Amino acid sequence: MPPIASNQIKSMTCKILLPVDGSECSARAARHVAHLVGQIENKEVHLVNVQPPGDDWMVRRMIKPDELARMEQEWAQAALAPACDILRQAGIGFETHSLQGDIAPTLVRLAEQLGCVQIVMGSRGLSSIGDLLMGSIAHKVLHLTRLPVTLVK
């Protein structure tokens, strides 16, 4: 394969996936991305929140599907809001994505579909369970993707 010319590098778009869950750790990741991409000319930042599936029989019994979908959308918007504010204040454009599914595989799949070159995420989220040094979602993403992953404490 021939080497990439410097003019090709300048015209390439740097696509970054920024998963957020509304935690302070994901806000720090958003600030890191704002600082990181502030000087990059061609950039795309994709903010994403993934809600776990609400398929528990107890949930389905108590909440109608349309109500659950509305609630999940509200939770996703609330989780995205702090990072959106940080990026707006830094003058960074972005797209938001609200998805539902198994969180780590969904994040990796989206990054691949969008053609992202990197994933930047908080090392720990809102969940109180998980690994002691690194959140379980971050740990799973590291093992599932071939993309570079930056974890922000």
C-alpha positions in Angstrom: 0.0 0.0 0.0 1.4 3.4 -0.9 2.2 5.9 1.9 -0.5 8.6 2.7 0.5 12.0 1.4 0.3 15.0 3.9 -2.4 16.7 1.8 -4.5 13.5 2.2 -4.0 13.5 5.9 -5.1 17.2 6.1 -8.3 16.4 4.2 -9.2 13.3 6.3 -12.0 13.6 8.8 -11.2 12.7 12.4 -14.3 10.9 13.8 -14.5 10.4 17.5 -17.2 8.4 19.4 -17.9 9.8 22.8 -20.1 7.6 24.9 -21.7 9.4 27.9 -24.0 8.4 30.7 -24.4 11.7 32.6 -21.7 10.9 35.2 -18.9 13.3 36.1 -16.4 10.9 34.6 -18.2 11.2 31.2 -18.3 15.0 31.6 -14.5 14.9 32.0 -14.2 12.8 28.9 -16.3 15.4 27.0 -14.0 18.2 28.2 -11.0 16.1 27.1 -12.6 15.7 23.6 -13.3 19.4 23.4 -9.7 20.1 24.2 -8.4 17.4 21.9 -10.4 18.3 18.8 -10.4 22.0 19.2 -7.4 22.4 16.9 -8.4 19.7 14.3 -9.9 21.2 11.1 -12.0 18.2 9.9 -13.6 16.5 12.8 -16.8 14.7 13.7 -17.8 14.1 17.3 -20.5 11.6 17.9 -22.1 11.7 21.3 -23.9 8.5 22.2 -25.9 7.2 25.1 -27.0 3.6 25.2 -29.8 2.5 27.4 -29.8 -1.1 28.5 -32.8 -3.1 27.2 -35.9 -2.8 29.4 -37.0 -6.3 28.6 -37.4 -7.5 32.2 -40.8 -9.2 32.6 -41.5 -7.1 35.6 -40.8 -3.9 33.6 -43.0 -5.0 30.7 -45.8 -5.9 33.2 -45.8 -2.6 34.9 -45.0 -0.1 32.0 -46.5 0.0 28.6 -44.0 -0.2 25.7 -44.7 3.3 24.5 -44.3 4.7 28.0 -41.0 2.8 28.5 -39.7 4.1 25.1 -40.5 7.7 26.2 -38.8 7.2 29.6 -35.7 5.8 27.9 -35.6 8.7 25.5 -35.8 11.1 28.5 -33.0 9.3 30.3 -30.9 9.4 27.2 -31.4 13.1 26.7 -30.6 13.8 30.4 -27.4 11.7 30.1 -26.4 13.5 26.9 -27.1 17.0 28.2 -23.9 17.7 30.2 -21.6 16.6 27.4 -23.7 18.6 24.8 -23.3 21.7 27.0 -19.5 21.2 27.3 -19.0 20.8 23.5 -21.3 23.7 22.6 -19.4 26.0 25.0 -16.2 24.9 23.4 -17.6 25.6 19.9 -17.4 22.0 18.9 -20.0 20.6 16.5 -21.4 17.1 17.3 -24.1 14.6 16.5 -26.1 12.8 19.2 -27.2 9.2 19.1 -29.6 7.5 21.5 -29.6 3.7 21.3 -30.8 0.8 23.2 -29.1 -2.5 23.7 -26.2 -4.3 25.4 -24.0 -1.2 26.0 -20.4 -2.2 25.1 -21.2 -4.2 21.9 -23.6 -1.4 20.8 -20.9 1.3 21.3 -18.4 -0.7 19.3 -20.8 -1.5 16.5 -21.8 2.2 16.2 -18.1 3.3 16.1 -17.5 0.9 13.3 -20.6 1.9 11.4 -19.7 5.6 11.6 -16.1 5.0 10.6 -14.7 6.4 13.9 -11.0 6.5 14.4 -11.1 6.6 18.2 -13.4 6.1 21.2 -13.0 8.5 24.1 -14.9 7.6 27.2 -14.9 7.9 31.0 -13.2 5.1 32.8 -16.1 4.7 35.2 -19.8 5.4 34.8 -22.8 5.8 37.0 -23.0 2.1 37.8 -21.8 1.2 41.2 -21.0 -2.4 40.1 -18.1 -3.4 37.9 -14.4 -3.7 38.1 -12.5 -2.0 40.9 -10.0 0.0 38.8 -12.0 0.4 35.6 -15.7 0.3 34.9 -17.1 -2.9 33.4 -18.4 -1.1 30.3 -15.0 0.5 29.6 -13.3 -2.9 30.1 -15.7 -4.6 27.7 -15.3 -1.9 25.0 -11.5 -2.3 25.3 -11.8 -6.0 24.6 -14.4 -5.7 21.8 -12.9 -3.0 19.6 -9.8 -2.7 17.4 -10.0 1.1 17.6 -7.8 3.1 19.9 -9.7 3.8 23.2 -8.9 6.7 25.5 -10.2 6.3 29.0 -10.5 9.5 31.0 -10.5 9.4 34.8 
